[in-house]
């Protein structure tokens, strides 16, 4: 691994450790609250994870569409400015 990617790999590894610890803490908390309660009313963990990732994907898709719209609008404005300055050069 190059020196340039070492800090990135370190950050990713640390983030993974923190996320794992957070999930473990959350799991322990939920288990202590739910304890021996009837778990039939709780959603399946896999469906909860899939739901959150589906939501995140929808948010990313919306952000991508917005970014494409902004870039297209900016390109149109830049093209208009370029045509205007070419058609009417400064004196």
Secondary structure by P-SEA (a helix, b strand, c coil): ccccaaaaaaaaaaaaaaaaaaaaaaaaaaaaaaccccccccccaaaaaaaaaaaaaaaaaaaaaaaaaaaaaaaaaaaaaaaaaaacccc
